[in-house]
Amino acid sequence: MMSDARARVDEVYRAESRRVLATLIRLCGGDFDLAEEAMHDAFASAVEQWPREVVPANPRAWLISAGKFKAIDVMRRRAKHDASLGQIAERLNAQSEDPAEKAIDEGIEDDRLRLIFTCCHPALAAEARAALTLREVCGLTTEEIARAFLSSPPTIAQRIVRAKAKIKSAKIPYQIPSRADLPERLGVVLHVVYLVFNEGYSASAGASVTRADLSGEAIRLGRLLMALLPEPEVIGLLALMLIHESRRAARSTAEGDLVLLEDQDRSLWNREQIAEGLLLVQQALRTQRFGAYTIQAAIAAVHAEAKSSAETDWNQITALYDLLRRIDRSPVIELNRAVAIAMRDGPAAGLELIDALLAGGDLSDYHLAHAARADLCRRSNRTADAKTAYERAIALTAQEPERRFLEKRLRELSL
Amino acid sequence: MKYMLLIYMGENAMSDGEREQCYKDSTALCHELAENGKFIAASPLQPVATATSVRVREGKRLITDGPFAETREQLGGYFIVDVADADEAAAIASRIPAAKKGTVEVRAILEIPNLPRKLETVGASS
């Protein structure tokens, strides 16, 4: 009986701690640290009380309520130094005595959105947003985040502490942005989610091609966002992540070597993720209000539907890149479009575009631009040019498997 | 003539005790200025880690974390005073406690027509 109740607390912690925290932060006037302390005290009380009494019918509401009273206690104690805390404490306390008060966990999904938007606030340092989101929204430990970002726990901890300090002293509001601000603010949130996904999908440095946990976490975040705020680009990003993720088993060998899309064993692609991704792409496209994530997902979908690289509808892919560059004139998109044109019209057409891009200067330090040029030179039998471009790409890449792949291609040229 | 006195200082230039004393002495200076009708406003600022910079380019708002410029000494507080001339402003600047540790930049305020009169009301009421 005792251990049953203890197991129930653990289960509720896993399922509900993020929701409880999101609501407690609101009740604590946006004070993250106080809310965390209150939440841990509430779970400590549950460990103590649930085995002795009955497990409450609505454990989440019980925990929020317990946390709220812990927070009121702390705020009253601190009110000696900070009068505004005393006011929050008394207001909260008065609310609990009001019989007309709504159920304490009502509007809890709004609190989760508040938490996401606050963690991804544009006034926070870009590198802090992802760490704070993984910590507060996903509940990862500082050590887990540090491992995922190949950083040290003290560095990550410091980023999180600084971000929380800024939220508090600069008074970054704990709220869902207004309709007018939503597109811009949602853009920052989606950027954070995609950054987390990419960090897991193609590690920016280090030995492994993929860090699956981080991609899985990003997809979970994407699903949560879609449940809370089903905007077209939220759907598009989730589709994009699912279709990329579907290739995980095929994109590296057992030895950890990189396999290019055209060489992948397509029978290893995860059909379930593709099917879900395709449905989501269609759903996002139907809204007619989609953006860059949805178009990228549509491109990934065309690849996913092709039986082989040769059978890919490169016409369609080029058309989608044309659409994409109208929204986002980034040189990386121009590069990908050039590669698609090379697949459709032959390497010479692609090379012409890539050379113009490299001459523009924006991509001259981007290893994939040189890798793409090398590949097209190789296909055009311009061996010496291909070698020079592979050497440049190798010098610029920080990722071990990519380096091995490029070195292998370079060796093959010398044979 | 109104002057803004901008206080630049390393954020760790003062110990907690020195800072407490600085706030106390600055508050006393503000009261003295107010009694002579020379005080408009004054305040320390939260640490530069809380700074946010906003730019609008081509109609697009860009919000970034951090100050306008990363420097060793940061804007940490300000006074706005209403005095006779630059010499008097400099004399007050030299009495700001933080001047002993950092630098006080004295800037004359450019008066432009048709602003709401809020600043002057604050000055007049004190």
Chai-1 contact restraints between the chains, C-beta under 6 A:
chainA,res_idxA,chainB,res_idxB,connection_type,confidence,min_distance_angstrom,max_distance_angstrom,comment,restraint_id
A,P122,B,I63,contact,1.0,0.0,6.0,A-B,restraint_1
A,A123,B,T52,contact,1.0,0.0,6.0,A-B,restraint_2
A,A123,B,I63,contact,1.0,0.0,6.0,A-B,restraint_3
A,A123,B,D65,contact,1.0,0.0,6.0,A-B,restraint_4
A,L124,B,D65,contact,1.0,0.0,6.0,A-B,restraint_5
A,A125,B,D65,contact,1.0,0.0,6.0,A-B,restraint_6
A,R162,B,A49,contact,1.0,0.0,6.0,A-B,restraint_7
A,K166,B,T50,contact,1.0,0.0,6.0,A-B,restraint_8
A,S169,B,Q46,contact,1.0,0.0,6.0,A-B,restraint_9
A,S169,B,T50,contact,1.0,0.0,6.0,A-B,restraint_10
A,A170,B,T50,contact,1.0,0.0,6.0,A-B,restraint_11
